[in-house]
């Protein structure tokens, strides 16, 4: 399958390729992580990554500050992305602890991760097919370079089961994930040579019954956080490292 959609998404990168190899090796050595049997992309799952209590807490936080989801690119399709999003408070105790666990799982420094975002899909809502990486010939690319550059890996966790619909579908990779509470899905947005992999295009399918909640964590090739973490969190980070 083609690794690029022909829209000059970006070229090869030895740095991104190295990150891809290192993360894949780390995930492959974790007995709780399962490699998804597809050839088009590096994809993994970790069932029960989040506890029931953690899922409930995150759902409540998403509901508290939900707003209509936005797009970087312009589209004429009003149905392209109809979900609600919530930028979770990165330095809160509940969110920061999960942030650290995800970063440690992948072995990517937490400074390279964007602030965790929660999404809520009510009946009828969806997110049509899209890629998580940035198109480097786009109008927004210069701004993205200032905040860490290209997205490398994505970690997405389902917070609840959905009565009907709401699967995450990767049409080119040929895999579909049904929402399962606490399950983390991880994929590399880059091809082995470090260029954007168009085969990671995916769709948040329309929810038919119930409400779908997820959190998404995107990692950048360079630090997204330019300053140190707040000092009051240093002890919590050290404790997490010691454990």
N, C-alpha and C positions, 0 to 999 in steps of 0.2 A: 504493500500500500504506500501511497505517496506520503512523505513526511511534511509536505508543504502544499498549501492551497494555491500557490502561484501569485499571491498578493504581496510578495516580498515581506513576509512576516519577520524575517531575520535570518542571518546566516549562522554557520557553525561557530562554536565557542569552546575552546579547550577548558575554560573555567567551568562552564555549565556542564560539560561532558564529565569532568572530574567529580563534580557534585553528584551527578547522576549515578556514577559508579559507586561512590562512597555510600550514598543513601541506600542504594539497592543492596549492597553488601551488608549493611547494618540491619536492614529489614529482613534480609534472607537468613540472618543468623538468629532472629528472634522467633522462638517456637510458637508465640501467640499470633504471629503474622502469617498470612497465607498469600502466596503469589497467585494472582488471577491468571488463568490459562488462556491468555491472548498473546499474539505475536506483535500486535500493532503498537503497543505501549507498555511501559513498566507500570503495573497496577497491582495493588495489594488491598487486603481487608484485614481488620482486627475486630473480631466480634467481642462484645461486652467491654469495649475500651472505656466507656463511660458507665457509671453506676446508675441505677434508677433515680436515686436522689439527685445526682449531678444533672441528669436529664431534666428532672422536674424544676430544678433551680434555674437552669438555662432557659427553659421554656418561659418561666415567669419573667426573667430578665428581658427576653425578646418581646414579650407582650407589653412590657412596661414602656418601651421606647420605640415601638415599631413605626416605620414611616414607609411611604411608597418607595420601592426599589428604583434605582437609577441606572443609567448606562453611560459608558465613556463615549461610545460611538452613537451617531445619530441614525435613527431608523424611522421609516414611514409606517411601520406596522405597530399599531397601538396595542396589539396582543403579544408583542415580542417578549416583554418581561412584565408580568402583572403582579408579582409577589410583593410582600412587605419585607423590609430589612431593618436591622437594629445593630448599630455599632456598639459592641459591648465594652464596658469600662475595663480597659486592659489591666489597670493596677488594682482592681478590686480583688479581694482574697479568693473568691470563687473562680473568677476568670483567670487570674494569674497562675493559679495552681495547675489548671488544665493547659494553659499556654506552655508552661514548662514541660509538662508530660509529653505533649505533642512534639515540641522541639527536641527533647531528649530522645524520643522514639526514633525520629528521623536522623538525629545527629547533626542538625543544622543549628547554628547559634541563634538564640531567640531574637537577637537584634535584627536578623534578616527577615523576620516574620511581620507581616502586616497585623494590625489590630484585628482580633477575631470578629467576624461578622455573623450575626444570626439572621436566618431567613424564615419567613412564615408564608405558607401557601394555603389559602382558604379554598373551598370548593370553586372550581372553574379557573383557578390561577395556574400559571405556568411560566417557564423560562425557555424560550425556543433555543434551537441548537446554537452553540457558541463555544469558543475556546477561552481558556483562562489566561493564556499568554497575551502579551501586547503585540500589536502590529507595529513594527519599527518604522514604517513609512507613514504612520498616522499623525494627525494633528496633535495628539496628546503625548506622543513618545518623548519629547524633550522634557516635559514635566515629570514623566515616569522615571527618566534617567536621574532626575534630581532626588528621587525618593527610593533609590535602591535598584533601579533598572528592571530587567526582565524578571517575570515570575518563573520560578523553576518548578517546585513541587506544590501540590494542593493536598490538603488533608480536610476531609469533610465527614462530619458525624451526623447520623440520624438520631433525633431525640425522642421519636415515638413511632409507633406503627400507624399506618394510614389505612382506613377502611377500604378504599378503592382508588387506584391511580397513584400518581405522584412518584413513579419510579424515575431513577436517573439512568438515561439511555445513552450509550456510546455507540452510535450507528456504524461508524467505520471500524471500530474495534470489535463490534459484534457482541457486546455485553450489556446487560441491563440489571441494575440493582434495585431491589424492592426495599423501601424503608423498613429498617429493623432497629428498634430502640437500642441505643448504645453502640451501634456498629460504626467503626471508622473505615472510610474508603480513602485510599492514598494513591496518587498517581503522579508520574513525572510528565510535566507539560513539554519537555524537551525530548528530542530524538537522541540516540547514542552519541552523535557528533556535537550535541549541544545546540542544535538549531530547533526552532519551534516545530512541534509535531502536530500536524493537522489531524492526525488520526485520534487525537484526544478530544475532538469536538464532541460535545455532549448536550443533552437536553433534560431539563427538569420537566418531566411530563405533567400534563394537566391533572390536578387533583379532582377526582369525581365525587368522593364522599369522605368527610372528615377533614382534618387540618394537618398539614405536614410542617414539622419543625426541623431545621438543620442548623449546624454551625459550620462555617468554612474558615480555614486558615490557609492563607497564601504565603509562600516564601519567595523572597527576592534573591537575585544573584549577588547583590551587595547589601550592606546594612540598610534597613528601613528606618531604624531608630538611630539617630545621630548622636544622642547624648547618653549618659549613664542611666541605668534604671534608678527609680527613687530609692534613697538610702533606707527608708523604712521597710523596704522589701528585701534588703540584703540578707537579713537573718532567715527569712522564709526560703530564699533561694539556697542558702548554705545548708539549711536543714534538709531540703529536698535532695541536694547533692549527696549529703551524708547518708541518706536513706537508700 
